[in-house]
Amino acid sequence: MKYYELDKKEKEILDDFEKESFTSVPRKASEIRRYRTYTKSTLNKRRNMNIRLSERDVQKMKAKAAEKGIPYQTLASSVLHEYTSR
């Protein structure tokens, strides 16, 4: 089991959880929707990234993308996403 160092606020939350002293949130359904919206907008943000690649790798990526009928930037993004999702 991993050990994590908790800060003061996290310790308070853990103590309250263990004591079962939580209370229900008013308008629970609307709060859940609100936080889902926050999560979606945070996780779906796109960012630009500049990297230096060899000319040969770029040409190979463009050729593979052409075979698939997609832009090479989309292929590069897809490859990075697959790698980081493993």
FIVEXZA-29684 format. One record per atom (N, C-alpha, C, O, CB): atom name; y, z, x. Coordinates in pm, 1 decimal. Last residue first. Glycine has a CB too. Layout:
% residues N
<atom=CA&y=Y&z=Z&x=X>
...
This chain:
% residues 86
<atom=N&y=431.2&z=-2183.6&x=-156.2>
<atom=CA&y=292.2&z=-2144.4&x=-122.8>
<atom=C&y=283.6&z=-1999.2&x=-88.5>
<atom=O&y=175.2&z=-1949.3&x=-58.0>
<atom=CB&y=238.4&z=-2226.8&x=-6.8>
<atom=N&y=694.3&z=-2251.5&x=-181.2>
<atom=CA&y=627.6&z=-2192.6&x=-297.9>
<atom=C&y=484.4&z=-2147.5&x=-270.1>
<atom=O&y=423.6&z=-2080.0&x=-353.2>
<atom=CB&y=626.9&z=-2291.7&x=-411.0>
<atom=N&y=775.1&z=-2382.2&x=44.0>
<atom=CA&y=822.2&z=-2245.0&x=25.1>
<atom=C&y=754.9&z=-2175.8&x=-91.9>
<atom=O&y=758.1&z=-2053.0&x=-100.9>
<atom=CB&y=971.3&z=-2244.1&x=4.8>
<atom=N&y=648.1&z=-2633.0&x=7.3>
<atom=CA&y=619.1&z=-2549.0&x=123.5>
<atom=C&y=657.8&z=-2403.8&x=100.1>
<atom=O&y=581.6&z=-2312.8&x=132.8>
<atom=CB&y=691.4&z=-2601.9&x=245.7>
<atom=N&y=768.2&z=-2728.1&x=-228.4>
<atom=CA&y=623.0&z=-2704.6&x=-223.3>
<atom=C&y=587.5&z=-2611.4&x=-107.8>
<atom=O&y=505.8&z=-2520.7&x=-124.0>
<atom=CB&y=546.6&z=-2838.4&x=-208.8>
<atom=N&y=1035.6&z=-2747.5&x=-138.2>
<atom=CA&y=1000.5&z=-2658.2&x=-248.6>
<atom=C&y=851.1&z=-2626.2&x=-247.1>
<atom=O&y=812.1&z=-2510.5&x=-262.7>
<atom=CB&y=1040.0&z=-2721.2&x=-383.3>
<atom=N&y=1014.3&z=-2942.6&x=61.5>
<atom=CA&y=1057.8&z=-2807.4&x=96.6>
<atom=C&y=1020.5&z=-2707.0&x=-12.0>
<atom=O&y=978.8&z=-2595.1&x=17.8>
<atom=CB&y=1208.7&z=-2804.7&x=120.4>
<atom=N&y=935.0&z=-3160.1&x=-101.4>
<atom=CA&y=848.9&z=-3114.2&x=8.6>
<atom=C&y=885.5&z=-2971.4&x=48.7>
<atom=O&y=796.9&z=-2888.1&x=67.8>
<atom=CB&y=861.0&z=-3209.0&x=130.9>
<atom=N&y=1160.5&z=-3183.2&x=-268.4>
<atom=CA&y=1028.8&z=-3153.8&x=-325.0>
<atom=C&y=933.9&z=-3099.5&x=-217.9>
<atom=O&y=860.9&z=-3003.4&x=-242.3>
<atom=CB&y=969.2&z=-3280.0&x=-389.6>
<atom=N&y=1358.7&z=-3255.2&x=-85.6>
<atom=CA&y=1372.3&z=-3131.5&x=-162.9>
<atom=C&y=1237.6&z=-3087.9&x=-218.3>
<atom=O&y=1204.2&z=-2969.5&x=-215.6>
<atom=CB&y=1473.2&z=-3149.8&x=-277.5>
<atom=N&y=1255.8&z=-3502.9&x=-3.9>
<atom=CA&y=1274.4&z=-3394.7&x=93.5>
<atom=C&y=1284.4&z=-3260.3&x=22.2>
<atom=O&y=1224.3&z=-3162.2&x=66.1>
<atom=CB&y=1400.7&z=-3419.2&x=179.1>
<atom=N&y=1267.9&z=-3644.6&x=-248.7>
<atom=CA&y=1139.1&z=-3621.7&x=-181.7>
<atom=C&y=1149.6&z=-3505.9&x=-82.4>
<atom=O&y=1061.3&z=-3420.3&x=-77.6>
<atom=CB&y=1092.3&z=-3750.0&x=-109.1>
<atom=N&y=1542.9&z=-3646.0&x=-284.8>
<atom=CA&y=1457.9&z=-3580.8&x=-384.5>
<atom=C&y=1321.3&z=-3550.4&x=-324.6>
<atom=O&y=1265.5&z=-3443.0&x=-347.2>
<atom=CB&y=1443.1&z=-3669.2&x=-510.3>
<atom=N&y=1621.3&z=-3800.9&x=-69.7>
<atom=CA&y=1666.9&z=-3661.9&x=-76.2>
<atom=C&y=1582.8&z=-3581.7&x=-175.7>
<atom=O&y=1555.1&z=-3463.9&x=-153.5>
<atom=CB&y=1815.9&z=-3655.9&x=-115.4>
<atom=N&y=1511.2&z=-4049.5&x=-130.9>
<atom=CA&y=1452.0&z=-3972.8&x=-22.2>
<atom=C&y=1498.6&z=-3827.6&x=-21.1>
<atom=O&y=1424.7&z=-3739.6&x=23.3>
<atom=CB&y=1484.6&z=-4037.7&x=109.9>
<atom=N&y=1447.3&z=-4121.7&x=-478.0>
<atom=CA&y=1540.0&z=-4109.0&x=-364.6>
<atom=C&y=1480.0&z=-4019.9&x=-254.9>
<atom=O&y=1406.3&z=-3925.8&x=-284.4>
<atom=CB&y=1675.8&z=-4051.1&x=-412.2>
<atom=N&y=1136.4&z=-4291.4&x=-562.9>
<atom=CA&y=1233.2&z=-4183.4&x=-580.6>
<atom=C&y=1329.4&z=-4181.6&x=-462.2>
<atom=O&y=1296.5&z=-4234.7&x=-356.1>
<atom=CB&y=1161.4&z=-4046.2&x=-595.1>
<atom=N&y=905.6&z=-4445.7&x=-540.9>
<atom=CA&y=1012.3&z=-4488.5&x=-630.7>
<atom=C&y=1113.6&z=-4379.4&x=-661.1>
<atom=O&y=1170.1&z=-4374.4&x=-770.4>
<atom=CB&y=953.4&z=-4537.6&x=-758.5>
<atom=N&y=707.7&z=-4410.0&x=-360.8>
<atom=CA&y=700.4&z=-4330.1&x=-483.5>
<atom=C&y=807.4&z=-4368.4&x=-584.9>
<atom=O&y=800.7&z=-4328.3&x=-701.1>
<atom=CB&y=713.0&z=-4183.2&x=-450.2>
<atom=N&y=796.0&z=-4580.4&x=-161.3>
<atom=CA&y=662.2&z=-4600.1&x=-218.7>
<atom=C&y=649.1&z=-4528.5&x=-352.9>
<atom=O&y=587.4&z=-4579.7&x=-446.3>
<atom=CB&y=554.0&z=-4549.7&x=-121.3>
<atom=N&y=1038.8&z=-4457.9&x=-102.5>
<atom=CA&y=1039.7&z=-4591.2&x=-162.8>
<atom=C&y=905.4&z=-4621.6&x=-227.1>
<atom=O&y=899.8&z=-4681.5&x=-334.5>
<atom=CB&y=1073.7&z=-4697.9&x=-57.8>
<atom=N&y=945.7&z=-4226.0&x=20.4>
<atom=CA&y=1020.7&z=-4214.8&x=-104.4>
<atom=C&y=1022.7&z=-4349.7&x=-177.1>
<atom=O&y=1009.8&z=-4354.6&x=-299.4>
<atom=CB&y=1165.0&z=-4165.9&x=-76.9>
<atom=N&y=833.0&z=-4336.0&x=250.4>
<atom=CA&y=747.6&z=-4263.8&x=154.8>
<atom=C&y=816.7&z=-4254.2&x=18.8>
<atom=O&y=753.4&z=-4272.2&x=-85.2>
<atom=CB&y=713.6&z=-4121.7&x=207.9>
<atom=N&y=1069.9&z=-4438.1&x=369.1>
<atom=CA&y=959.7&z=-4527.8&x=334.2>
<atom=C&y=866.9&z=-4462.7&x=231.1>
<atom=O&y=826.6&z=-4527.9&x=134.7>
<atom=CB&y=880.3&z=-4566.7&x=460.3>
<atom=N&y=1218.5&z=-4205.0&x=409.6>
<atom=CA&y=1271.8&z=-4309.2&x=321.5>
<atom=C&y=1161.1&z=-4404.7&x=277.3>
<atom=O&y=1158.2&z=-4447.6&x=161.9>
<atom=CB&y=1384.1&z=-4387.3&x=392.2>
<atom=N&y=1051.1&z=-4079.5&x=593.9>
<atom=CA&y=1075.1&z=-4016.8&x=464.0>
<atom=C&y=1128.1&z=-4119.7&x=365.6>
<atom=O&y=1086.7&z=-4121.3&x=249.7>
<atom=CB&y=1173.9&z=-3899.1&x=477.3>
<atom=N&y=1069.2&z=-4256.5&x=807.8>
<atom=CA&y=940.1&z=-4235.0&x=743.6>
<atom=C&y=956.7&z=-4173.5&x=604.8>
<atom=O&y=886.4&z=-4209.9&x=510.5>
<atom=CB&y=852.2&z=-4145.3&x=830.5>
<atom=N&y=1342.6&z=-4224.6&x=867.2>
<atom=CA&y=1292.4&z=-4356.0&x=825.7>
<atom=C&y=1157.0&z=-4343.0&x=756.4>
<atom=O&y=1132.0&z=-4411.1&x=656.9>
<atom=CB&y=1281.0&z=-4450.2&x=947.2>
<atom=N&y=1342.5&z=-3954.1&x=942.3>
<atom=CA&y=1422.5&z=-3997.8&x=827.6>
<atom=C&y=1371.6&z=-4132.7&x=776.0>
<atom=O&y=1359.1&z=-4152.5&x=655.1>
<atom=CB&y=1572.6&z=-4007.8&x=866.2>
<atom=N&y=1181.1&z=-3962.8&x=1169.9>
<atom=CA&y=1138.7&z=-3884.5&x=1053.3>
<atom=C&y=1214.7&z=-3927.2&x=927.2>
<atom=O&y=1157.0&z=-3935.2&x=818.8>
<atom=CB&y=1159.9&z=-3734.1&x=1079.4>
<atom=N&y=1343.6&z=-4126.3&x=1336.6>
<atom=CA&y=1208.8&z=-4169.6&x=1299.1>
<atom=C&y=1160.2&z=-4095.2&x=1174.4>
<atom=O&y=1104.5&z=-4156.7&x=1083.5>
<atom=CB&y=1110.8&z=-4147.0&x=1415.9>
<atom=N&y=1565.9&z=-3969.6&x=1379.6>
<atom=CA&y=1580.9&z=-4095.6&x=1307.1>
<atom=C&y=1445.4&z=-4144.7&x=1256.2>
<atom=O&y=1435.1&z=-4198.0&x=1145.8>
<atom=CB&y=1646.1&z=-4202.4&x=1397.3>
<atom=N&y=1508.1&z=-3622.6&x=1324.2>
<atom=CA&y=1501.1&z=-3741.4&x=1408.9>
<atom=C&y=1513.1&z=-3865.8&x=1321.2>
<atom=O&y=1474.9&z=-3865.6&x=1204.2>
<atom=CB&y=1368.6&z=-3744.0&x=1491.1>
<atom=N&y=1758.2&z=-3421.1&x=1167.4>
<atom=CA&y=1622.9&z=-3474.4&x=1176.3>
<atom=C&y=1623.7&z=-3594.6&x=1268.9>
<atom=O&y=1726.5&z=-3659.4&x=1289.1>
<atom=CB&y=1568.2&z=-3512.8&x=1036.2>
<atom=N&y=1943.5&z=-3140.2&x=1094.4>
<atom=CA&y=1934.4&z=-3255.6&x=1183.0>
<atom=C&y=1787.3&z=-3293.5&x=1196.8>
<atom=O&y=1703.1&z=-3211.1&x=1232.6>
<atom=CB&y=1998.4&z=-3225.5&x=1322.8>
<atom=N&y=2080.1&z=-3044.7&x=779.5>
<atom=CA&y=1982.4&z=-3029.3&x=887.8>
<atom=C&y=1982.4&z=-3156.6&x=971.9>
<atom=O&y=2017.1&z=-3265.0&x=924.9>
<atom=CB&y=1839.1&z=-2999.6&x=831.4>
<atom=N&y=2255.8&z=-2873.5&x=538.3>
<atom=CA&y=2265.8&z=-2975.9&x=641.7>
<atom=C&y=2163.8&z=-2945.9&x=750.3>
<atom=O&y=2161.0&z=-2836.2&x=806.1>
<atom=CB&y=2409.5&z=-2982.5&x=700.8>
<atom=N&y=2244.8&z=-2829.8&x=198.1>
<atom=CA&y=2191.6&z=-2782.8&x=324.8>
<atom=C&y=2200.2&z=-2899.0&x=424.1>
<atom=O&y=2156.0&z=-3010.0&x=394.5>
<atom=CB&y=2043.8&z=-2730.3&x=309.4>
<atom=N&y=2383.4&z=-2707.7&x=-108.1>
<atom=CA&y=2372.0&z=-2810.8&x=-5.8>
<atom=C&y=2320.3&z=-2748.9&x=122.4>
<atom=O&y=2347.0&z=-2632.6&x=152.7>
<atom=CB&y=2507.6&z=-2880.4&x=18.2>
<atom=N&y=2211.7&z=-2566.5&x=-382.0>
<atom=CA&y=2300.6&z=-2551.9&x=-267.1>
<atom=C&y=2277.9&z=-2668.7&x=-173.2>
<atom=O&y=2167.1&z=-2720.9&x=-161.1>
<atom=CB&y=2277.2&z=-2416.5&x=-194.1>
<atom=N&y=2187.8&z=-2486.2&x=-725.7>
<atom=CA&y=2158.4&z=-2578.7&x=-615.6>
<atom=C&y=2259.1&z=-2554.7&x=-504.2>
<atom=O&y=2376.2&z=-2526.2&x=-529.2>
<atom=CB&y=2162.7&z=-2728.1&x=-663.5>
<atom=N&y=2051.2&z=-2237.6&x=-933.7>
<atom=CA&y=2165.1&z=-2291.2&x=-858.8>
<atom=C&y=2116.5&z=-2380.6&x=-745.5>
<atom=O&y=2016.6&z=-2352.2&x=-679.4>
<atom=CB&y=2252.4&z=-2176.9&x=-802.9>
<atom=N&y=1853.5&z=-2112.8&x=-1072.2>
<atom=CA&y=1860.5&z=-2257.4&x=-1081.5>
<atom=C&y=1976.7&z=-2318.2&x=-1004.5>
<atom=O&y=1997.7&z=-2439.4&x=-1010.4>
<atom=CB&y=1869.7&z=-2297.3&x=-1223.8>
<atom=N&y=1881.6&z=-1837.8&x=-1048.4>
<atom=CA&y=1768.8&z=-1902.8&x=-982.4>
<atom=C&y=1777.7&z=-2054.2&x=-982.7>
<atom=O&y=1713.9&z=-2118.7&x=-899.4>
<atom=CB&y=1641.6&z=-1861.1&x=-1047.6>
<atom=N&y=2115.5&z=-1783.8&x=-1199.9>
<atom=CA&y=2106.6&z=-1747.4&x=-1058.5>
<atom=C&y=1998.2&z=-1827.0&x=-987.3>
<atom=O&y=2020.7&z=-1878.2&x=-877.7>
<atom=CB&y=2079.4&z=-1598.0&x=-1043.7>
<atom=N&y=2057.3&z=-1869.5&x=-1454.6>
<atom=CA&y=2172.0&z=-1928.5&x=-1386.7>
<atom=C&y=2171.0&z=-1896.8&x=-1237.5>
<atom=O&y=2220.8&z=-1975.8&x=-1157.3>
<atom=CB&y=2301.6&z=-1878.9&x=-1449.6>
<atom=N&y=1832.7&z=-1708.7&x=-1512.1>
<atom=CA&y=1821.7&z=-1854.2&x=-1506.5>
<atom=C&y=1937.2&z=-1917.0&x=-1429.8>
<atom=O&y=1916.6&z=-2007.6&x=-1349.1>
<atom=CB&y=1815.9&z=-1911.6&x=-1646.8>
<atom=N&y=1950.0&z=-1451.3&x=-1507.7>
<atom=CA&y=1842.9&z=-1487.9&x=-1415.0>
<atom=C&y=1832.3&z=-1638.4&x=-1400.4>
<atom=O&y=1823.9&z=-1690.0&x=-1288.9>
<atom=CB&y=1709.6&z=-1430.7&x=-1462.0>
<atom=N&y=2134.1&z=-1462.5&x=-1717.5>
<atom=CA&y=2178.5&z=-1433.6&x=-1580.9>
<atom=C&y=2075.4&z=-1481.9&x=-1479.6>
<atom=O&y=2109.1&z=-1545.0&x=-1379.5>
<atom=CB&y=2204.0&z=-1282.6&x=-1562.9>
<atom=N&y=1955.0&z=-1508.7&x=-1929.1>
<atom=CA&y=2057.9&z=-1607.7&x=-1897.5>
<atom=C&y=2109.2&z=-1587.8&x=-1755.3>
<atom=O&y=2126.0&z=-1684.5&x=-1680.9>
<atom=CB&y=2174.2&z=-1598.9&x=-1997.9>
<atom=N&y=1817.5&z=-1268.8&x=-1924.6>
<atom=CA&y=1745.0&z=-1392.9&x=-1897.7>
<atom=C&y=1842.4&z=-1503.8&x=-1860.7>
<atom=O&y=1815.2&z=-1583.7&x=-1771.0>
<atom=CB&y=1660.5&z=-1434.4&x=-2019.7>
<atom=N&y=2020.1&z=-1095.5&x=-2002.4>
<atom=CA&y=1969.5&z=-1088.6&x=-1865.3>
<atom=C&y=1884.9&z=-1210.0&x=-1828.8>
<atom=O&y=1881.7&z=-1249.7&x=-1712.3>
<atom=CB&y=1887.9&z=-962.2&x=-1846.3>
<atom=N&y=2053.1&z=-1180.6&x=-2271.3>
<atom=CA&y=2165.6&z=-1183.4&x=-2177.1>
<atom=C&y=2115.7&z=-1182.1&x=-2033.4>
<atom=O&y=2163.9&z=-1259.5&x=-1950.7>
<atom=CB&y=2259.8&z=-1064.1&x=-2201.3>
<atom=N&y=1802.4&z=-1127.8&x=-2384.0>
<atom=CA&y=1853.6&z=-1265.4&x=-2376.8>
<atom=C&y=1964.6&z=-1277.5&x=-2274.2>
<atom=O&y=1969.4&z=-1374.5&x=-2198.5>
<atom=CB&y=1904.4&z=-1311.0&x=-2513.6>
<atom=N&y=1805.0&z=-848.0&x=-2359.7>
<atom=CA&y=1701.9&z=-926.4&x=-2290.1>
<atom=C&y=1748.1&z=-1071.0&x=-2276.1>
<atom=O&y=1734.9&z=-1130.5&x=-2169.1>
<atom=CB&y=1566.1&z=-919.9&x=-2366.2>
<atom=N&y=2017.3&z=-788.4&x=-2531.1>
<atom=CA&y=2026.7&z=-754.2&x=-2388.8>
<atom=C&y=1925.3&z=-833.6&x=-2307.5>
<atom=O&y=1956.6&z=-881.1&x=-2198.3>
<atom=CB&y=2004.6&z=-603.3&x=-2367.8>
<atom=N&y=1914.3&z=-866.9&x=-2775.3>
<atom=CA&y=2030.1&z=-938.6&x=-2722.4>
<atom=C&y=2050.1&z=-909.3&x=-2573.9>
<atom=O&y=2095.1&z=-996.2&x=-2499.2>
<atom=CB&y=2156.0&z=-901.2&x=-2800.7>
<atom=N&y=1702.2&z=-681.5&x=-2798.2>
<atom=CA&y=1675.5&z=-825.7&x=-2795.8>
<atom=C&y=1793.2&z=-903.5&x=-2736.8>
<atom=O&y=1773.5&z=-995.4&x=-2657.3>
<atom=CB&y=1645.2&z=-876.5&x=-2937.3>
<atom=N&y=1838.2&z=-425.1&x=-2804.2>
<atom=CA&y=1745.3&z=-462.3&x=-2696.9>
<atom=C&y=1724.8&z=-613.8&x=-2686.3>
<atom=O&y=1729.6&z=-668.7&x=-2576.3>
<atom=CB&y=1611.1&z=-394.5&x=-2719.2>
<atom=N&y=2049.3&z=-271.0&x=-2916.5>
<atom=CA&y=2048.9&z=-418.2&x=-2922.0>
<atom=C&y=1960.4&z=-476.1&x=-2811.6>
<atom=O&y=2001.9&z=-563.9&x=-2736.0>
<atom=CB&y=2193.1&z=-473.6&x=-2909.0>
<atom=N&y=2032.6&z=2.9&x=-2687.8>
<atom=CA&y=2077.7&z=-51.8&x=-2816.0>
<atom=C&y=2081.7&z=-204.9&x=-2808.1>
<atom=O&y=2114.1&z=-260.8&x=-2703.3>
<atom=CB&y=2218.2&z=4.9&x=-2854.2>
<atom=N&y=1736.9&z=83.4&x=-2514.8>
<atom=CA&y=1869.2&z=22.1&x=-2506.0>
<atom=C&y=1909.8&z=-26.0&x=-2644.8>
<atom=O&y=1829.6&z=-89.5&x=-2713.3>
<atom=CB&y=1870.2&z=-95.8&x=-2403.3>
<atom=N&y=1567.8&z=397.6&x=-2517.0>
<atom=CA&y=1576.5&z=257.2&x=-2554.6>
<atom=C&y=1721.3&z=209.4&x=-2549.8>
<atom=O&y=1814.7&z=284.8&x=-2576.9>
<atom=CB&y=1517.6&z=235.4&x=-2694.7>
<atom=N&y=1548.1&z=604.7&x=-2225.8>
<atom=CA&y=1577.0&z=585.3&x=-2367.5>
<atom=C&y=1592.3&z=436.3&x=-2394.0>
<atom=O&y=1625.6&z=359.0&x=-2304.2>
<atom=CB&y=1705.4&z=663.1&x=-2410.3>
<atom=N&y=1336.7&z=781.8&x=-1999.5>
<atom=CA&y=1414.7&z=664.5&x=-2035.6>
<atom=C&y=1437.3&z=661.1&x=-2185.7>
<atom=O&y=1354.6&z=709.4&x=-2263.1>
<atom=CB&y=1344.8&z=536.3&x=-1988.8>
<atom=N&y=1178.1&z=983.1&x=-1902.3>
<atom=CA&y=1303.9&z=1021.1&x=-1965.9>
<atom=C&y=1394.0&z=902.0&x=-1996.8>
<atom=O&y=1514.1&z=918.8&x=-2017.9>
<atom=CB&y=1377.7&z=1117.9&x=-1878.0>
<atom=N&y=936.3&z=1011.5&x=-1765.2>
<atom=CA&y=940.6&z=942.7&x=-1894.1>
<atom=C&y=1067.0&z=978.9&x=-1971.8>
<atom=O&y=1062.3&z=1002.2&x=-2092.6>
<atom=CB&y=816.3&z=977.2&x=-1976.8>
<atom=N&y=925.9&z=1095.6&x=-1511.4>
<atom=CA&y=947.1&z=1200.6&x=-1611.8>
<atom=C&y=944.8&z=1144.9&x=-1753.4>
<atom=O&y=950.6&z=1220.4&x=-1850.5>
<atom=CB&y=1079.5&z=1271.7&x=-1586.9>
<atom=N&y=908.9&z=850.6&x=-1382.7>
<atom=CA&y=795.3&z=941.9&x=-1374.9>
<atom=C&y=804.8&z=1054.5&x=-1477.6>
<atom=O&y=702.5&z=1103.4&x=-1525.6>
<atom=CB&y=785.2&z=1000.6&x=-1235.3>
<atom=N&y=1166.1&z=752.8&x=-1439.3>
<atom=CA&y=1047.3&z=681.9&x=-1487.3>
<atom=C&y=926.9&z=775.4&x=-1489.3>
<atom=O&y=851.8&z=778.6&x=-1586.8>
<atom=CB&y=1018.1&z=558.7&x=-1399.1>
<atom=N&y=1326.3&z=934.1&x=-1303.2>
<atom=CA&y=1337.8&z=922.6&x=-1448.3>
<atom=C&y=1215.2&z=853.9&x=-1508.2>
<atom=O&y=1167.0&z=892.5&x=-1614.6>
<atom=CB&y=1464.7&z=845.5&x=-1485.6>
<atom=N&y=1241.6&z=875.7&x=-1039.2>
<atom=CA&y=1223.4&z=1009.8&x=-1096.2>
<atom=C&y=1229.2&z=1005.5&x=-1248.5>
<atom=O&y=1146.0&z=1066.7&x=-1315.5>
<atom=CB&y=1330.3&z=1106.3&x=-1042.2>
<atom=N&y=1325.1&z=606.6&x=-1018.8>
<atom=CA&y=1183.6&z=641.5&x=-1007.0>
<atom=C&y=1156.0&z=778.9&x=-1067.5>
<atom=O&y=1057.5&z=796.3&x=-1139.4>
<atom=CB&y=1139.9&z=638.8&x=-859.8>
<atom=N&y=1603.3&z=642.7&x=-1043.0>
<atom=CA&y=1530.8&z=560.4&x=-1139.7>
<atom=C&y=1382.1&z=595.0&x=-1137.8>
<atom=O&y=1320.3&z=610.7&x=-1243.1>
<atom=CB&y=1551.4&z=410.3&x=-1109.7>
<atom=N&y=1654.1&z=797.7&x=-816.7>
<atom=CA&y=1685.8&z=849.5&x=-949.7>
<atom=C&y=1608.0&z=772.9&x=-1057.1>
<atom=O&y=1553.8&z=832.5&x=-1150.2>
<atom=CB&y=1837.7&z=840.1&x=-976.5>
<atom=N&y=1581.8&z=616.5&x=-616.5>
<atom=CA&y=1506.3&z=741.2&x=-631.6>
<atom=C&y=1530.0&z=803.5&x=-769.1>
<atom=O&y=1437.2&z=855.7&x=-830.8>
<atom=CB&y=1545.0&z=840.9&x=-521.1>
<atom=N&y=1781.3&z=425.5&x=-651.7>
<atom=CA&y=1641.7&z=388.8&x=-676.6>
<atom=C&y=1553.7&z=512.3&x=-694.5>
<atom=O&y=1462.5&z=513.1&x=-777.1>
<atom=CB&y=1588.2&z=302.9&x=-561.7>
<atom=N&y=2004.4&z=573.7&x=-571.2>
<atom=CA&y=1995.4&z=524.1&x=-709.4>
<atom=C&y=1851.2&z=487.7&x=-744.2>
<atom=O&y=1804.8&z=516.4&x=-854.6>
<atom=CB&y=2087.5&z=401.3&x=-729.3>
<atom=N&y=1943.3&z=620.9&x=-296.9>
<atom=CA&y=1963.6&z=731.1&x=-391.2>
<atom=C&y=1944.7&z=686.2&x=-535.8>
<atom=O&y=1876.8&z=753.1&x=-613.6>
<atom=CB&y=2102.9&z=790.4&x=-373.5>
<atom=N&y=1683.3&z=390.5&x=-189.1>
<atom=CA&y=1815.7&z=450.9&x=-179.6>
<atom=C&y=1829.8&z=555.5&x=-291.0>
<atom=O&y=1737.5&z=575.2&x=-369.9>
<atom=CB&y=1928.2&z=342.0&x=-189.6>
<atom=N&y=1360.4&z=405.6&x=-40.2>
<atom=CA&y=1443.7&z=394.9&x=-158.7>
<atom=C&y=1580.6&z=456.0&x=-133.1>
<atom=O&y=1593.6&z=558.2&x=-65.6>
<atom=CB&y=1376.3&z=462.9&x=-278.1>
<atom=N&y=1158.0&z=222.1&x=163.3>
<atom=CA&y=1259.6&z=326.7&x=165.9>
<atom=C&y=1352.2&z=306.3&x=46.5>
<atom=O&y=1415.2&z=201.4&x=33.8>
<atom=CB&y=1339.7&z=325.2&x=300.4>
<atom=N&y=824.2&z=156.3&x=88.0>
<atom=CA&y=962.0&z=109.6&x=84.9>
<atom=C&y=1054.8&z=229.8&x=84.4>
<atom=O&y=1031.6&z=327.3&x=12.9>
<atom=CB&y=987.8&z=19.2&x=-38.2>
<atom=N&y=507.1&z=73.4&x=196.5>
<atom=CA&y=603.3&z=181.3&x=177.6>
<atom=C&y=743.1&z=122.5&x=185.0>
<atom=O&y=775.6&z=48.0&x=277.4>
<atom=CB&y=584.3&z=293.9&x=283.6>
<atom=N&y=221.9&z=-81.3&x=52.9>
<atom=CA&y=344.4&z=-88.4&x=131.1>
<atom=C&y=435.0&z=29.1&x=97.3>
<atom=O&y=438.3&z=77.0&x=-16.1>
<atom=CB&y=417.1&z=-221.4&x=106.1>
<atom=N&y=-117.8&z=0.0&x=84.2>
<atom=CA&y=0.0&z=0.0&x=0.0>
<atom=C&y=124.0&z=0.0&x=88.6>
<atom=O&y=130.2&z=72.8&x=187.7>
<atom=CB&y=-0.1&z=121.7&x=-95.7>
